[in-house]
Amino acid sequence: MVYPENRPVAVIGAGPYGLSVAAHLRSQGVNFRIFGTPMYHWLEHMPKGMFLKSEGCASNLFDPMDGYTLKQYCAEKGLPYAQYGAPVSVEAFTQYGLSFQRRLVPTVENVMVTALRGSSATFELRLASGETLQASKVVIATGMSNTEYIPAALAQLPPELLSHSGSHRELCGFKGRDVTVLGGGQSALETAALLHEAGAEVRLLVRRPSIVWNGTPNLRRRSFGDRIRHPMSNLGPGLGPWVYSNAPMLFCYLPRRLRIARVQNALGPAGAWWLRDRVVGRFPIMLSHFVQKAETRGERVLLQLQGPGGVLRQITTNHVIAATGYRFDLGSLPFLSEHVLSQLGSVQQTPVLSPNFESSIPGLYFTGLASANQFGPAMRFLHGADYTARRVCRHIVGGASRFALLLSAGLSRAPMCEEN
């Protein structure tokens, strides 16, 4: 099928979601252009030595035939791979993503979009190269870019004393320095472990009274009853993760308040099973502590903390790393014009989307973290790119049968973490 309009579809972002959408558009003969540095966040904002939290079977990008998986890439390159029980390194996953791009989306343009404006029937994009182009539709797939969350208590610290965990490619520069990491999820735990292993004097501040650790994968064949009670999915075991993973369209029709509450609370901060031995007993962990105030003291930071029972204490440190997660905010996208922002319907700084990921501006789509409040926790993970790419592509192409459209709203077709 050849897309009938002369104006291309524009995909902004060349990470897992953008590449997956583009691979689907290409398979349908859609005239599109995709902009961004392939796998940029993974290349530049993930520390060396880090591993993915997801298992191998849940660490894929998505082409229409589900044919080029991480498993296939590892087989081609002679790299170790296991469906369960073998952590996937960031380096291996990034190289797989780049291979996916070269094979399935070879037309990526390594240039940034600096402005996006909309008119009655088209969109205008300005590129960093100076080019201006018209697009019939735009898919925003910027991933984690511009979504780093810094608590208000730390916001006034200068960048030489404060950073986000998603700002580092190298951690060896902290060797011999006192570093305080904030957070209790995978990013915080692994960042602290890597800092410790790099020779830093690290401490971890965790707001919660305990750290949650994911269980070791069960490699034995489970009973039929256990499979029914705790079905396996690409987001982990349990009925909730199974629904989030396999039925995002059902999630889409839940009441708004319930959807947002589920996104905020489901699949919360936790450490991967393989990381525990690198954390527990290796460096100080201060549970039930949070920062009330942070001040600069020369070349150090004075942190005023509140601990268990409301007890106050102070510590000084050379640097603070906030491993405090990511929050999408429409206003943080630097290329959106004021006119576009004013026309977008939103809830809690995220766009209100149709069942096809289309915003209140016809032809403008949002994916990934930006779509989580509409389609569920799966959109915070790699797995969500499967449903997103199929649904967005089908809507852009149009002309599908009613039955096919209904089918596309159902269960995920992504390669699944299967039972042994």
Secondary structure, 3 states (H helix, E strand, C coil): CCCCCCCCEEEECCCHHHHHHHHHHHHCCCCEEEECCCCHHHHHCCCCCCECCCCHHHCCCCCCCCCCCHHHHHHHHCCCCCCCCCCCEHHHHHHHHHHHHHHHCCCCECCCEEEEEECCCCEEEEECCCCEEEECEEEECCCCCCCECCCHHHCCCCCCCEEEHHHCCCCHHHCCCEEEEECCCHHHHHHHHHHHHCCCEEEEEECCCCCCECCCCCCCCCCHHHHHHCCCCCCCCCHHHHHHHHCHHHHHCCCHHHHHHHHHHCCCCCECHHHHHHCCCCCCEEECCEEEEEEEECCEEEEEEECHHHCEEEEEECEEEECCCECCCHHHCCCECHHHHHHCCEECCEECCCCCCECCCCCEEECHHHHHHHHCHHHHCCCHHHHHHHHHHHHHHCCCCHHHHHHHCCCCCCCCCCCC
